[in-house]
């Protein structure tokens, strides 16, 4: 319930194309990494063993054919101060 509400709040301020990474059971045999868009983020994909990472509007999903996609965020964001 709270995660669904958090996604709704984020959808109000971030583009629906913002990547969301669901990392479940990292490092264990049942590990699962799933990348989706904020517009499609489903709180039902998470449990207590899931780490959720919300990208920024600059974060990109890099498709690699049959291999898992890579998620990349540039070091400098648009409009950032140096």
C-alpha positions in Angstrom: 0.0 0.0 0.0 2.7 2.5 0.9 4.8 1.6 -2.1 1.9 2.1 -4.4 1.3 5.5 -2.9 5.0 6.3 -3.3 4.9 5.4 -7.0 1.8 7.7 -7.4 3.7 10.6 -5.7 6.7 10.1 -7.9 4.5 9.9 -11.1 3.3 13.4 -10.2 6.8 14.9 -10.4 8.8 12.6 -12.7 8.2 11.5 -16.3 6.6 8.2 -16.8 9.7 7.1 -18.7 11.9 7.3 -15.6 13.4 3.8 -15.1 12.6 1.8 -11.9 14.7 -1.2 -11.0 13.4 -4.0 -8.8 16.3 -6.0 -7.5 15.1 -9.1 -5.5 17.3 -11.4 -3.5 20.6 -9.9 -4.8 23.5 -12.4 -4.7 21.2 -15.3 -3.9 20.3 -18.2 -6.2 16.8 -16.8 -6.6 18.1 -13.3 -7.6 15.8 -11.4 -10.0 16.5 -8.0 -11.5 13.6 -6.3 -13.4 13.7 -2.9 -15.1 10.5 -1.1 -15.8 9.3 2.4 -16.4 7.7 4.5 -13.6 4.5 4.6 -15.6 4.3 0.8 -15.4 5.8 0.3 -12.0 3.9 -2.3 -10.0 4.3 -2.4 -6.2 3.1 -6.0 -6.4 6.6 -6.9 -7.8 8.3 -6.1 -4.5 8.5 -7.9 -1.3 10.8 -7.6 1.8 13.7 -9.0 -0.2 13.5 -6.4 -2.9 15.6 -3.2 -3.3 13.9 -0.6 -5.5 15.9 2.0 -7.3 14.2 5.0 -8.9 16.3 6.6 -11.7 16.3 10.2 -12.7 14.9 11.8 -15.8 18.4 11.4 -17.3 18.6 7.7 -16.6 18.7 5.5 -19.7 17.8 1.9 -20.4 20.3 0.4 -22.8 18.8 -2.6 -24.7 21.3 -5.4 -25.5 19.4 -7.9 -27.6 19.1 -11.2 -25.7 21.2 -10.0 -22.8 19.7 -8.1 -19.9 19.3 -4.4 -20.3 21.8 -2.0 -18.7 20.6 1.0 -16.7 22.8 4.1 -17.0 22.7 7.5 -15.3 25.2 10.2 -16.5 27.3 11.7 -13.8 26.1 15.2 -14.6 22.4 15.9 -14.8 20.8 18.5 -17.0 20.8 21.8 -15.2 23.2 20.6 -12.5 25.6 23.2 -11.0 29.3 22.6 -11.2 
